[in-house]
Structure formats: C-alpha cells, structure tokens
Amino acid sequence: MKKTALCAIALLVLIAGCQPDRGPQQTLLDSAADALENKDPQKFMACLDIQAYSVNQLKNLTKNDEVLNSLDKLGNTLGLGGLNNIIGSIVDITGTVEQEMNQGVATGQMMAQCRTSITPDCPWVPQSLKAAKIIEVGPDAAIASVTTPANITSWLSLRKEGNAWKIVGRAPLENLARRYASPPREQPADQPGQKNQTGNATKI
C-alpha cells in the first residue's frame, strides 16, 4: 500500500515537472485575470503601466476617428505637437483612464461587458486572458492574442520594465500591438549652443 502511494506521488511530481513553463508574460495575464475575478482594482492596476497604456489608448482613438486624426495632424502642422500634447494640456488622460478602469474592475462591469462585446477592444475576460497566445517580439517585448467568449480577438501589448512585465496597450490588430509593445525611442535633446537645422544656435 505504501509502495503504491509512493509511486503515485512520484508520478504526480514527474507530470508536474513535464508541464511547459508558461513564462512571465502569461503569469502577468493570469494575475490580471485573477484580479478581474476577485474585483481587485489595486492588483489589476499593478499589471499595467498606466501611463504608457493611456498614451496608446489615445493613439487608438486617433486611428479610429477621422476628426481626432485630423486634429492630430493639424497640431503637428502648427507646431503644437500631436494629439497627446493638445489634449494632455486640457485633460488628465492617465487619470481618466485609471479612474474608469478602477471602477470597471471593482464593479465587475468591465469584465461583464467584454464577455459579450463584438468589437476588438475588450480583452478583459479572465478565462480568455488565461488562454491567451503569447508571441515574443523581442527580449523585452511581447504581444498576446486574446479571444473572448463572443469569438472576438484583440491584442495586448506587453513590455518588460526593469524586472517586471507590464501591459502597456491594447489594439484591434497585431501590427499595432507590436508597435505599442516596442520600447519608446529616446529623442535626443538639443544641447545649449547646438545648431538647429536652420544653422542658428538653439536658444536656452
């Protein structure tokens, strides 16, 4: 009897050892899924880089709305900066997104809506996040294909920041998700006295 029990334990250990490593990206999505199920906004928000996520949400709007897209182009043409700069000076975009997501998680509303949503912008279904397909696009970037019970697929952008992975965006298409997952390029700042394209010294 004891020998049979020991063999059973050894078999379970062997099976567990053969399970594939799901990786830190899937662990992140599992954590987000658990937070949704438990209506824990604090744990859910810890899975996001809310600033990067909010910027990418704004980019989604400019791509999906002709008026916003035109405003974005006009701002760049007039030297006012893109839509991020224009709206950012009027509204706290990050604060607005954070408040909406906190409320959506705490009430369960976001999870309920995403279960039946027929648009590819609502991946927040626990079982769908746990079954996501991860694609690595670099050592510090990955994307996840998430298909909800309504059979709608959307994409999440993931990025490694320090030692932790974070969700930095969502997108309706894979190519956008890849773009959002890529680490932002650092823009070199003008140095005092450096000449600009017109040949004039940059003012301090």
Secondary structure as GFF3:
##gff-version 3
##sequence-region A 1 204
A	DSSP	alpha_helix	2	18	.	.	.	ID=ss1
A	DSSP	alpha_helix	23	37	.	.	.	ID=ss2
A	DSSP	alpha_helix	41	45	.	.	.	ID=ss3
A	DSSP	alpha_helix	50	64	.	.	.	ID=ss4
A	DSSP	alpha_helix	66	77	.	.	.	ID=ss5
A	DSSP	alpha_helix	83	88	.	.	.	ID=ss6
A	DSSP	alpha_helix	93	107	.	.	.	ID=ss7
A	DSSP	alpha_helix	109	116	.	.	.	ID=ss8
A	DSSP	alpha_helix	126	130	.	.	.	ID=ss9
A	DSSP	beta_strand	133	138	.	.	.	ID=ss10
A	DSSP	beta_strand	141	147	.	.	.	ID=ss11
A	DSSP	beta_strand	153	161	.	.	.	ID=ss12
A	DSSP	beta_strand	164	171	.	.	.	ID=ss13
A	DSSP	alpha_helix	174	181	.	.	.	ID=ss14
###
